[in-house]
Amino acid sequence: MAFDVKTNSLEQYWLPFTDNKGFKEDPRIITKASGVYMTDHKGGTVIDGSSGLFCSPAGHCHPKIIEAVHQVMQEMTYVAPFGSAHPLSFALAEKVSRLLPEEFNHVFFVNSGSEAIDTALKMVMAYHSALGQNRTRFVSRERAYHGVNIGGVSLAGMVNNRKSFQSVMPNIAMMRHTWDADELMVRGQPVRGGVDLANDLQRMCDTYGGETIAACFVEPVAGSTGILAPPVGYLERLREICDANGILLVFDEVITGFGRIGGIFAADAFGVTPDIMTMAKALTNGSIPMGAVAATDRVHEVITDSAAPGAIEFFHGYTYSGHPAACAAGLAALSIYEDEGLYGRAAEMSPYFLDSVYQLKDHPMVKDIRGIGMAAGVELHDKGGQAQIDLFWNGMHVKFTGNTGILSPMFISEKPHIDEMMEKLKKTLDGLT
């Protein structure tokens, strides 16, 4: 079946996180994609330097995912997830749990990273309620990004994501971010300040009472703000403080999950196990919207054991939770990562990728570079918005947040692909000076 997608109007579609007026004066439209490359509406080739939005490590339009989704859609296009289910949802939950730390054997499906965060907030509330505790305070971090639902916006430490929306959750306290203006061009984990920065959480316990704090939400590596790796000792100290005060530690692994920064999850890479983990993006290789929240056995059992027999234990869910097509895509994607050895390929390619990115450190447009695994943030002194547009027309897609371009190549990328990305990035930066 062919679709007629021709249109003479760009007016009706309201683009997210976009200068809509500017875009419609000079649109950047992708008409097809395969592997690491996309094609724009003028017929130009665009290499994808950010895996879409950090979503597609196995490349665009992987045939095994297309085949899996096509097959399941011939059998069932929708199953109501409230009080019923289908086999693929159980199979995917089991497959995801096998990739997680040992304590995680319970997976709740949602449709995005934003929904995963709101679901995690509700899990935290339900957990403490089941224990008879009145904990109403949540701790997040400056420069944090936790999606765009109201819960995530409330936790947001990126001010522009919150300032237009006044009716957010109260009782949110912010720890300091981990970027150090005196420590630039750091590769991997910064070596100083980790314990001191994490002690912000201890000071909040001392100020407000640890018994009032429900959870601490952190991205193990702050992604959308420009790849801020945790200083040495930071996550470990957060874990200690949470344990000492009965606070749940939540890792937002929407970007870091599935091999992006080493280990399958950041919890593996840094050797710190949280109580709840959120994930999305690469869960289906970006092919169909899906997210998930994983809880430890302890969190799950406290919530479910508190309910009366026959009662709903967790009053939460979405119409499309565990959608058959999304589950099929997730099962196929996770099989591809394993069968094609993509976690290992990412680990092997990381040194070459980071070496290449850090060659830009002396460019006059570059203020800072931060990188770990297969992710790097290149912060410019200015002109980030223009850089993103110019880079696209120079044949490369990179996600920019403010003045920081966030590179996260696909795991199928070869060294010539990395070289091409760096050539196009340098050409674009040269044109901005």
C-alpha positions in Angstrom: 0.0 0.0 0.0 1.5 3.4 -1.0 0.7 6.6 0.9 0.2 9.9 -0.8 2.2 12.3 1.4 2.4 15.2 -0.9 1.3 18.5 0.5 1.5 22.2 -0.4 1.2 23.3 3.3 3.5 23.2 6.2 1.1 25.2 8.4 -0.9 22.5 10.2 1.8 20.5 11.8 3.1 22.1 15.1 6.6 20.9 15.5 7.9 20.1 19.0 11.0 21.9 20.5 11.3 23.8 17.2 11.4 27.4 16.0 8.3 26.8 13.9 8.4 30.1 12.0 12.0 29.7 11.2 11.6 26.1 10.2 8.8 26.8 7.8 10.8 29.5 6.1 13.6 27.0 5.5 12.3 23.5 6.2 14.6 20.5 6.9 12.5 17.4 6.0 13.7 13.8 5.9 12.0 11.7 3.2 13.7 8.3 3.9 16.5 6.7 5.9 18.6 3.6 6.0 21.5 2.6 8.2 23.5 5.7 9.3 22.2 7.9 6.4 19.0 9.8 5.7 17.8 11.7 2.6 16.4 15.2 2.8 13.6 16.6 0.7 16.1 18.1 -1.8 17.7 14.8 -2.4 20.8 15.4 -0.2 22.4 12.7 1.9 22.5 13.4 5.6 24.6 11.3 8.0 23.0 10.8 11.4 25.4 11.9 14.1 22.9 11.7 17.0 21.2 8.4 16.2 18.0 10.3 15.7 17.4 11.5 19.3 19.9 8.9 20.8 17.3 6.3 19.7 18.7 4.1 16.9 22.0 2.4 17.6 21.2 -0.4 15.1 20.5 2.1 12.3 17.4 3.3 10.6 14.9 0.9 9.0 16.5 -2.3 10.3 14.8 -5.1 8.2 14.4 -7.4 11.2 12.4 -4.9 13.1 10.3 -4.1 10.1 9.6 -7.8 9.6 8.8 -8.4 13.3 6.3 -5.5 13.5 4.7 -6.5 10.2 4.2 -10.1 11.4 2.6 -9.2 14.7 0.4 -6.6 13.1 -1.1 -9.3 10.9 -2.0 -11.2 14.1 -3.1 -8.4 16.4 -3.1 -4.6 16.2 -4.2 -3.9 19.7 -4.8 -5.6 23.0 -6.3 -3.7 26.0 -3.6 -3.7 28.7 -6.0 -3.2 31.6 -6.8 -6.7 32.9 -5.6 -8.5 29.8 -2.4 -9.0 28.0 -0.7 -10.7 25.1 2.4 -13.0 25.0 4.8 -10.5 23.6 4.5 -8.1 26.6 5.6 -10.9 28.9 8.4 -12.0 26.6 9.8 -8.4 26.3 9.6 -7.8 30.1 11.5 -11.0 30.7 14.1 -10.1 28.0 14.6 -6.6 29.5 14.9 -7.9 33.0 17.7 -10.3 32.0 19.7 -7.2 30.9 19.2 -5.4 34.1 21.0 -5.7 37.5 20.0 -8.9 39.3 17.5 -7.2 41.7 15.3 -6.0 38.8 12.7 -8.5 37.8 9.6 -6.3 37.3 9.1 -4.1 34.2 6.2 -1.7 33.6 5.7 -0.6 30.0 4.9 3.0 28.9 5.2 4.9 25.6 8.0 7.3 26.1 10.8 8.5 28.5 8.5 11.3 29.7 5.8 8.8 30.7 8.5 6.6 32.3 9.5 9.4 34.6 5.9 10.2 35.7 5.4 6.4 36.2 8.5 6.3 38.4 7.2 9.2 40.5 4.0 7.3 41.1 5.9 4.1 42.0 7.9 6.1 44.5 4.7 7.6 46.0 3.0 4.2 46.1 6.0 2.6 47.7 6.2 5.0 50.6 2.4 5.1 51.0 2.4 1.3 51.3 5.0 1.7 54.1 2.8 4.3 55.8 5.4 7.0 55.3 4.5 10.6 54.5 7.4 11.6 52.2 6.5 14.5 49.9 9.8 15.9 48.8 11.7 14.9 45.6 15.3 15.8 44.8 16.6 16.4 41.3 19.6 18.3 39.9 20.4 21.5 38.1 20.6 21.1 34.3 18.6 17.9 34.6 16.2 16.7 31.9 13.5 14.2 32.7 11.1 14.6 29.9 8.2 16.9 29.3 5.2 15.6 31.3 4.4 17.6 34.3 6.3 15.3 36.6 9.4 15.5 34.5 9.1 19.3 34.0 8.8 19.6 37.8 12.1 17.7 38.1 13.7 19.7 35.3 16.9 21.6 36.0 17.0 23.0 32.5 15.2 26.3 33.1 13.7 26.8 29.7 11.8 23.6 29.9 10.0 24.8 33.0 9.7 28.6 33.0 6.6 28.8 30.8 4.7 26.2 32.8 3.8 27.5 36.3 1.6 24.8 37.8 4.3 22.2 38.4 4.8 19.9 41.4 5.8 21.6 44.7 8.5 20.3 47.1 11.3 19.8 44.5 14.8 20.5 45.7 17.7 20.8 43.3 21.3 19.6 43.8 24.1 21.4 42.0 25.0 20.2 38.5 28.3 18.5 38.0 29.9 20.7 35.3 33.0 22.6 36.4 33.9 25.8 34.5 37.5 25.4 35.7 37.8 21.8 34.4 37.2 21.8 30.7 37.8 19.2 28.0 37.4 16.3 30.4 37.1 12.9 28.9 35.2 10.3 30.9 34.5 10.9 34.6 35.9 14.1 36.2 38.2 13.1 39.0 37.4 15.8 41.5 34.4 17.0 43.5 32.2 14.0 43.2 31.6 13.3 46.9 31.2 17.0 47.7 28.6 17.5 45.0 26.7 14.4 46.1 26.7 15.7 49.7 24.1 18.2 48.5 21.7 15.4 49.1 23.0 15.0 52.6 22.6 18.7 53.3 18.9 18.4 52.1 18.4 15.6 54.6 19.9 17.7 57.3 17.8 20.7 56.4 14.4 19.2 55.6 14.8 15.8 57.3 15.7 12.7 55.4 12.4 11.2 56.4 10.6 13.8 54.3 12.4 12.9 51.0 10.8 10.3 48.8 13.4 9.9 46.1 16.4 11.3 44.3 16.2 11.4 40.5 19.4 11.6 38.5 20.6 10.9 35.0 23.8 8.8 35.6 25.2 10.9 32.7 23.3 14.1 32.1 22.5 13.7 28.5 20.3 16.5 27.0 22.3 19.2 28.7 25.5 18.1 27.0 26.9 14.8 28.3 27.9 15.5 31.9 29.5 12.3 33.2 29.4 11.9 37.0 32.5 12.8 38.9 34.3 9.9 40.5 32.5 8.9 43.7 29.4 10.9 43.0 26.9 8.1 42.3 28.3 5.9 45.0 27.8 8.7 47.6 24.2 9.3 46.5 23.6 5.6 47.0 25.0 5.7 50.5 22.9 8.7 51.5 19.7 7.2 50.1 20.3 4.0 51.9 21.0 5.8 55.2 17.7 7.8 54.9 15.3 5.4 53.3 15.3 7.4 50.1 14.7 5.7 46.8 17.4 6.3 44.1 16.0 6.6 40.6 18.3 6.4 37.5 16.9 8.0 34.4 18.5 5.8 31.8 16.4 6.9 28.8 19.6 8.1 27.0 22.3 6.0 28.8 20.5 2.7 28.5 21.3 -0.1 26.0 25.1 0.4 25.6 25.4 4.1 25.0 28.0 4.9 27.7 29.5 1.5 28.5 27.8 -1.5 30.1 24.3 -2.3 28.9 23.1 0.3 31.4 24.9 3.0 33.3 24.2 1.1 36.5 26.6 -1.5 35.1 29.1 0.9 33.8 29.4 2.8 37.2 28.7 -0.2 39.5 25.9 1.6 41.3 22.5 0.0 41.5 19.4 2.2 41.9 15.9 1.2 43.2 14.1 2.2 40.0 15.3 2.7 36.4 13.6 4.4 33.5 14.3 3.6 29.9 13.0 4.3 26.4 14.6 5.4 23.1 16.9 2.5 22.1 14.4 0.0 23.7 12.8 -0.3 20.2 15.7 1.2 18.3 13.5 4.2 18.0 11.2 2.4 15.6 8.0 2.5 17.6 7.3 4.7 20.7 8.0 2.8 23.9 9.4 3.2 27.3 9.6 1.2 30.5 10.2 1.5 34.2 12.0 -1.3 36.0 11.7 -1.8 39.8 13.7 -3.9 42.2 12.0 -6.9 43.8 11.8 -4.9 47.1 10.0 -2.0 45.5 7.6 -4.2 43.6 6.8 -6.4 46.6 6.1 -3.5 49.0 3.6 -2.0 46.5 1.9 -5.3 45.5 1.8 -6.9 49.0 0.1 -3.9 50.5 -3.0 -4.4 48.4 -6.0 -6.4 49.5 -6.6 -9.7 47.6 -8.3 -9.0 44.3 -7.5 -5.3 44.4 -5.6 -3.3 41.8 -2.1 -2.8 43.4 -0.9 0.1 41.3 -3.6 2.5 40.0 -1.7 3.6 36.9 -1.3 2.7 33.2 -1.7 3.9 29.6 -4.0 2.9 26.8 -1.0 1.8 24.8 1.1 0.2 27.5 2.8 -2.8 26.1 1.3 -2.3 22.6 1.9 -5.5 20.5 3.8 -3.7 17.7 6.0 -1.9 20.2 6.7 -5.2 22.0 7.6 -6.9 18.7 9.9 -4.0 17.9 11.5 -4.2 21.3 12.1 -7.9 21.1 13.6 -7.6 17.6 15.8 -4.6 18.6 17.2 -6.3 21.7 17.9 -9.4 19.7 19.7 -7.4 17.1 21.9 -5.7 19.7 22.9 -9.1 21.0 23.1 -11.0 17.7 25.1 -8.3 15.9 27.3 -7.7 18.9 26.4 -4.0 19.0 27.2 -3.5 22.7 30.7 -4.7 22.0 31.0 -2.7 18.8 30.1 0.4 20.7 32.8 -0.3 23.3 35.4 -0.9 20.6 34.5 2.2 18.6 34.3 4.5 21.6 38.1 5.3 21.8 38.3 6.2 18.1 35.1 8.3 18.3 36.3 10.2 21.4 39.8 10.7 20.0 38.2 12.2 16.8 35.9 14.5 18.7 38.6 15.8 21.0 40.7 16.8 18.0 38.3 19.8 17.9 39.3 21.1 21.3 41.5 23.9 19.9 38.9 25.1 17.4 38.1 28.8 18.2 34.4 28.1 18.2 34.7 25.3 20.8 34.3 26.2 24.5 34.3 22.7 25.9 34.0 19.0 25.0 32.8 16.3 27.3 32.6 12.7 26.3 32.1 9.2 27.5 31.3 5.9 25.7 29.6 6.7 22.4 28.4 10.1 23.4 30.0 13.5 23.4 28.9 17.1 23.9 30.6 19.8 21.9 29.8 23.2 23.5 30.3 26.2 21.3 30.9 29.8 22.5 27.9 30.9 20.5 25.7 30.2 17.5 24.5 26.8 18.5 21.1 27.2 16.7 22.8 28.3 13.5 25.3 25.5 13.8 22.5 22.9 13.8 21.0 24.4 10.7 24.3 24.8 8.8 25.3 21.3 9.8 22.2 19.8 8.4 22.8 21.5 5.0 26.4 20.3 5.2 25.0 16.8 5.3 24.9 15.9 9.0 22.2 15.7 11.7 23.2 16.6 15.3 20.9 17.4 18.2 21.7 20.7 19.7 20.7 21.9 23.2 21.4 25.6 23.3 25.1 26.0 22.2 25.9 22.3 22.7 25.8 19.7 20.0 25.3 16.2 21.3 27.0 13.5 19.2 25.8 9.9 19.7 26.7 7.9 16.7 25.0 4.6 15.8 26.7 1.5 17.1 26.8 0.2 13.5 29.1 3.2 12.6 32.5 2.4 11.1 35.6 4.5 11.3 34.9 6.1 7.9 31.5 7.2 9.2 33.1 8.8 12.3 35.7 10.6 10.0 32.8 11.9 7.8 31.0 13.2 10.8 34.1 15.1 12.1 34.9 16.5 8.6 31.4 17.9 8.3 31.4 19.2 11.9 34.7 21.0 11.4 33.6 22.4 8.1 30.5 23.8 9.8 32.4 25.3 12.7 34.9 26.9 10.2 32.0 28.6 8.5 30.8 30.1 11.8 34.0 31.8 12.8 
